[in-house]
């Protein structure tokens, strides 16, 4: 090869130009905003030396019009490629805000679509790092078409490969919809925001003043909208969070989740589990204390921690095996199921089912949240999502009823007749159509009205109700639960039960797809 020749010189010139862009121009601009460059983010995400970029020298598509400035930059504002994350192949695209605000034109979109196609074909996760002002205005309809082609691929990949979105700057306009189709959204506090229309449009249309952060900052999406499931304080930790999540999940829907061989093998009884549920059945406790004592040490990884907190979802491990955990949280609104917690739970169950992750349900739920607000906003429709998701899931499903299991909530939370494979209960379980106070008021209304001491009578009847109906033994004797267990042996019980379900296979009747109540 003639290394002094014209063609080799061109090779070096292009390389230098691109290096200069990332190391000087992009670095200066992103540093000033307290953000990493598109390339630095990739370097942090992938194992050192494993990342391979493709289409680094794609050039911007020129438009017919002279409206606005088009920057002819190598790469067209997005880096795509593949590499290894903790030894496992993954694909990535990472937008470069310093090229026309990371906006998406036709070449930019074609690159993203290309890496989406590769990830799907190879059966490996795809991570999108988003830092973008949305559709590139100068390129007009070509930008919109580009977004549509990405959305289509997001949908085709859904349930086949894990798709993760990491928002590390603006995600404006079209930039929000791809993340919202993907399985998980990460955001970085203070430097990322997501909105369909920005504060200026809000001011113009509604005459309302709102800041970027108030409208679509990380904590808004983590706490209120539920769009983001993970928020970290800086970009480094956000990317570490992505790596941690990937360690629990398989590369595609044909594989099982990775098993950790060096794991907590202790199956001894844990007497502390007998002490967590208070004697007073209306007293709260933290279900995370139970989760931590059941799962492998330090293995619980919570998802959507600040959204709809009456239900907790996350991944943990049992003898190294990934398990999806859904638990009612009695500490928050008594662990009730409302609209948001039903939707949060349903989406999690769907993910686990897509990717062969067995599901453990820890139940302590007084029921669905009553009230005008909930009814008018569709608790019937949204509660049905959780019900549907549980019934539809074919992965191994085990429920442990810790305490309350009343009414519709009993049915929903993976009850035996909904398809629970093993249903256990602790002796503290209360399984019935409704709680003692409600039941006594309905069945003994006349007697209570006529009584000299209705409070005392109500108390006596409630005790009788608990003894005769609202306990785990009635359900046990009728086969609606498989076994009442000593809380101390819950971990070993679950390990053996999930092992027994390892080869579970269900032949569902052929259909195009079910019609989940969206
Ligand atoms: C072209 C864009 C752009 C865009 C930003 N830029 N957004 N160029 N198309 N969509 C350019 C700016 O012109 C500027 O160029 C550079 O990127 C940096 O932008 P700034 O505004 O200086 O940065 P900042 O102050 O940080 O503000 C970032 C921002 C703002 C909040 C994202 O740029 C903004 O509001 N952009 C428009 C967001 C938006 O409304 N997008 C929706 C598009 S419609 P110079 O040359 O000055 O550096 C859409 C519909 C698709 O996406 C629907 C599909 C379903």
Boltz pocket constraint, residues with backbone or C-beta under 6 A from the ligand:
constraints:
  - pocket:
      binder: B
      contacts: [[A, 69], [A, 97], [A, 99], [A, 100], [A, 101], [A, 102], [A, 103], [A, 132], [A, 133], [A, 134], [A, 135], [A, 136], [A, 137], [A, 138], [A, 144], [A, 147], [A, 170], [A, 172], [A, 173], [A, 174], [A, 175], [A, 177], [A, 196], [A, 197], [A, 198]]
      max_distance: 6.0
